[in-house]
Amino acid sequence: MFEIYYQSKIPTIGWDFYIKIAITLSLILSFFFLRRLYEDKLKLSNLMDFRLLFSLALFYLTANIHAYYKRIESGKLVYVEGIIKELDISSSSSRSESFKVGKVSFGYNDFGTSGMFFANRAHDSKVIKEGNRVKISYLPEEDDNLIFEIKVFKPNVK
């Protein structure tokens, strides 16, 4: 029997999705208030035009959320089941891990990997260790496979 160890928090269409739309709309509608706060109260108008800053932030967030949501909804999630092998953990300015399950390689970094995907940020070695049997759903990427969900095998003990 497999038990979910990690599952991404990427939103799907549900009530929380509509709340996020409402928050985004209220952010857009409060543009003038935020602009006045930025320019008058914080005295930052000389550093960067607020409209440009606001537009770039909104565009960046919208593009990222849309790209991940579209890929998941399009059914491009891939599943692999097997034993973790070739685990490599390295630490320098941030912590990186890589391993294989079957012929599929996974690699992530606790700083560089998007917060929407697994990166073992808690540094928990109970699941990600040599010899553990796991079932992983992931989004195939050019360099790394982004882990959407990890299930770990828990034998039925009676």
MARDREN-532026 format. One record per residue (C-alpha): y, x, z; residue in one letter. Coordinates in pm, whole numbers, plus 32768, in hexadecimal, padded with zeros to 4 digits. Each point is the difference from the previous one (the first is absolute). Example, Ala and Ser with C-alpha at 12.3 -4.5 7.8 and 13.67 -1.06 7.14 Angstrom:
2
7E3E84CE830CA815880897FBES
# end
This chain:
158
800080008000M815C80827FA4F812C7FD680E6E8169801D7F8CI80A0813C8087Y81437FF87F36Y809D7EFF7F1BQ814C80257F4BS81217F248063K806B7FC37E98I80807E997FF3P7F507EF57F3CT808C7EAB7FB1I80077F438144G81057F9080F8W805D816A8054D804880427E90F80FF7EE47FFBY80A08083813FI803081507F55K80A17F517ED7I80ED7F4E80F0A805A814980ABI804280A57EAFT80DE7EDD7F93L80C2800C8146S803181777FCEL808C7FBE7EA5I80E17EE9807FL808780E08116S806F81077F04F81757FD58047F7FD180098179F7F33813F7FEBL80FA80997F10R81207FBC80EFR7F368094811FL7FAE81327F2EY816280407F86E80DF7F83811BD7F3C8031813FK7F3181337FA9L811280A07F27K7EFD807A7F05L80A27F847EBFS805781617F8FN7E968076800CL7F627F0C7F0EM805C7EB77F65D7F527EF080CAF7FA07F377EC9R7F4381287F75L7F538047814AL7FA47E928031F7F817FDD7E9AS7F2C813A8012L7F5F7F9A814AA7FB97E9F7F86L7F77807B7EB4F7F20810280A8Y7F6B7F0380F5L7FCF7EF47EF9T7F5F80EB7F05A7F09808F80FDN7F977EB18090I7FDD7F6A7EA5H7F3281237F7BA7F047FFF811FY7FEA7E84800BY7FC97FE97E88K7EED81078003R7F437F538119I80237EA87F65E7F8C80847EAFS7EAD80508097G8014817A7FDDK7F6F8037815BL7EC480CF7FEAV7EED80128107Y7F1E811F8061V7EF3800A810CE7F5581348088G8002812380F1I813880CF804AI7FCD81687F94K80D281387FBDE81007FA0810AL812380F38005D811B7FE780FEI813380DE7FE9S813C800780CES814480AD7FB0S81487F418004S7F307EC17FE0S7E917FA58018R7F2B7FD97EC8S7E9A7F8D7FDCE7F177FED7ED9S7E987F917FD9F7F097F6F7F0AK7F327EC38002V7F0280157EE9G80B980957ED8K81547F788069V80FB80ED80A2S81077F8E80F6F812A80C5807AG812A7F9A80CFY8115808C80D2N80947F5F8137D816080437F7CF7FE37FDE7E86G7F197ED37FE3T80AB7EAC7FF3S7FF17F3D8146G7F557EE77F42M7EC280CD7FDFF7F1280B780EAF805F81628064A7F5180228154N8152801B80ABR7F5E7FC88155A7F2681347FBCH7ED47F35806DD7EC180BF7FAES7F0F7EEB8069K7FE47F727EA0V807581107F13I7EF881058048K7EDE80A27F4AE7ECE7F247FE0G80A07EAE804EN7FA07EE77F15R81317F467F7EV80687F007EFEK815B80467F70I80D97F2E7F1BS810F80C87F54Y80FE800A7EE8L7FAE81137F08P812880EC7FD2E803481317F24E7FEB8100811AD7F877F3B812DD7F487EBE803BN80D07F2480E6L7F237F67810FI803B7E8B802AF7EE27FB280F0E7EF580BF80C0I7ECA7F5E808FK7F1580CE80D7V7E8C7FBE8022F7F9C7F858158K7E887FE18025P7F807EC980AEN7F8B80758154V7F377F0180C6K
# end
